């Protein structure tokens, strides 16, 4: 039962993070009056970097530090 509660709380946390990112994008794009779908791709690339780092056994914080650097390099490319 405790494991089910942990899974439910983790799922709720992920959903709330996605909602916060979406609301932030709505506010920013609403003020700019611009629709730009490239930002969503960059957010997804950053999330993938963190998940890939975690899958390799690296600490979360190392993945969180590597994500902006790699996304920035991809943005420059």
N, C-alpha and C positions, 0 to 999 in steps of 0.2 A: 504494500500500500504506500509506503514511503517513497518507493522508487517511482510509482505512478505520479505522486505529487511533485517529485523533482522534475520529471519529464514535462508535466503540465506547466510548471513554473518556468522552465527553460523555453518552452514553446511560446508562452505568454511574453517572455522577455524579448525573444526574437521578433515577434509580431509588433511589440511596442517600439522597438528600435526602427523597424521598417516604417511604421506610422510616423515617427518623428522625422525621419529623413524625407518622407513624402510631404509632410506638412511644411518642412523647411523649404523644399523645392517649390511648393505651391506659393509660398509667401514671396520668395525671391523672384520667381518667374512672373508672378502677378504684378509685382512692383515694376519689373523691367518691361512688362508687356511683350515678352518674347517666349517662344516655345523652342526649346533646344533639347533634343533627345540624347545628345552626346554625353550629358552629365550622368544620365542613368547608366550608360555603358561604363563610365569611369568608376562610378560607385560599385558596380558589379565586379569590375576588374580588381578593385581594392579588396572587396570581400573575398574574392577567389584567392588572392595572394595570402590573406590571413588563414583561410581554410587549408590551403596547400602547405603553408608553413606548419600548421598544427598537425596535418597528416604526416609530415616528415619527422614529427617528434620534437619540433622546436617549441620554445615557450611562446605563449600568446603575445607577450609584449614585443618579442623580436619580430613576429609577423606583423604586428600593428605598427612597428617602426619601419619595416621594409615596404609596407603597402604604399604609403605616400610617395616614397622614392621611386618605386617601380611604376606606379601610375603616372607620376610626373615625367618619367622617361618615355612612357608610352604616349603621353600627351605631346611631348616634343617631337616624337617621330611622326 
